Amino acid sequence: MMKLKTKKRLTNVAQAIFFLLGGIEYAVVLPTLNEYLGSLDGDATFFGIVMAAFSFSGVLTSPLYGLFQDRFHRTKILILFANLFEIAGNFLYFVGGTKYMLLGSRLVSGVGAGVGSSIFAQISRTSTEKGRASALSTASGARQIGLLLGPALNFPLNSLDFNIGPFHVNKFSGPGILMCILYVVLEFVVLFLFYDIPPLDKQDIILAAEENSALSPPSGNVTIVDVFLKEEVLVLLTAQFVFMFNQTCLETAVTVMTKNLLDFGGIENSILFAVAGFELLASFIVIKCISKFISDRTMLFASVTLELVPYIMLMIFYPHATPGRSQNLWWFSILFIIQVSGLGFLVISIVSLFSKVTPPEMQGFAQGVRRAVGGIGTIMGPLWAGGMQNIPFETLAIMMALFLLVWMMSLMSWKLLRPHSEVAAETSQASCKEDSKEETKPLLNGDVKDYGVA
């Protein structure tokens, strides 16, 4: 029988490959999606709709995957099932033909991507609280490596020009067939390398006992209502929405922004995303090193504070900017570096802390809700990006105000933004101290002389 440590290592590899492909898909699709739609009579508004479509289907499916994972603890089956949608969606993207086919392809692919909530739930259940941020940074780091590889793959994809039967393979359809093949490979990787690792408190039980415990239903002591109405949970869900809303808005607008102000094309944008990937990868390495010494709430507050800076810069420079690389490159580069530098810390702190303020027995559904809330942000963000062209100052002001709201909420809820295990331990210690004081109190109050004792 394979040892548990070996299973965990193989599972970590499979999880990393899953997130790696997610990063590659994003990096090879986004730089040319706008041009692809333009060749099919799609305008900027339709580009935003297609961007939002991927997230829309993820919003609907993430909580469902999470519920199944909580009930049966069968993450492997979920990934194998969800991955079929990624294969189908990317094949539709390759076929193309009409702008509505591209819309449908991203909707289908989003159904597959929603299974990430179950993987985050397994990571949360099988890692210690101190090591959780490090484990999450490994998964997120794998996605950033994918973001780095994606632009590198775009260079050969840009030179494609041949037919496979009735299908024309070029720089627009190439990403679809590439990702279709890679997700087929992932199906076999998950099949042979991924294991449903038991929770920490059950990892020393034999395989048969693991199977029995995995089938038991979660505890009924808590409801959805109880968990998601807690102040600390609401703060983190708000942070998740605001982060995804603002980030996808910027990512949708950045290709248009660089085209108008810097005259960037697909190659330049690919390089830009590669630089972002290197910076994010470096931040995840830093997180992995410091996460055991810095609390999640400190990381969250610091990253939100840092993210306010580029929005202030955008509000100052972008509304009045005129086309020209020489006068725009310097301020764009500075705000780009600052904005990207805070992303990794913000992502990891939200996910890690959220897993520690929600019950372990409902991690799947909780992570599904978190991803769904973020998904709503990724639907609204690309649609909101249209305002960057018409009313840039007002659009950016509201985005900055949202981050400022999260900053204030984090500050006001500072005492609650910590693992519930810490709160429980402090409560237990306080209770023990009170009990100790009670035990040392005299049974009779007042002076003993009052009771006739000499």
HELIX and SHEET records of a PDB file:
HELIX    1   1 LEU A    4  SER A   39  1                                  36    
HELIX    2   2 ALA A   44  PHE A   72  1                                  29    
HELIX    3   3 THR A   75  VAL A   95  1                                  21    
HELIX    4   4 LYS A   99  ALA A  113  1                                  15    
HELIX    5   5 GLY A  116  ARG A  125  1                                  10    
HELIX    6   6 GLU A  129  LEU A  157  1                                  29    
HELIX    7   7 GLY A  174  LEU A  193  1                                  20    
HELIX    8   8 LEU A  200  LYS A  202  5                                   3    
HELIX    9   9 LEU A  207  LEU A  215  1                                   9    
HELIX   10  10 ILE A  224  PHE A  228  1                                   5    
HELIX   11  11 GLU A  231  LEU A  262  1                                  32    
HELIX   12  12 GLY A  266  ILE A  290  1                                  25    
HELIX   13  13 ASP A  296  PHE A  317  1                                  22    
HELIX   14  14 TYR A  318  HIS A  320  5                                   3    
HELIX   15  15 ARG A  325  LYS A  356  1                                  32    
HELIX   16  16 PRO A  360  MET A  362  5                                   3    
HELIX   17  17 GLN A  363  TRP A  384  1                                  22    
HELIX   18  18 GLY A  387  ASN A  390  1                                   4    
HELIX   19  19 PRO A  392  MET A  412  1                                  21    
HELIX   20  20 TRP A  414  LEU A  416  5                                   3    
HELIX   21  21 HIS A  420  THR A  440  1                                  21    
HELIX   22  22 VAL A  448  TYR A  451  5                                   4    
SHEET    1   A 2 PHE A 162  ILE A 164  0                                        
SHEET    2   A 2 PHE A 167  VAL A 169 -1                                        
END                                                                             
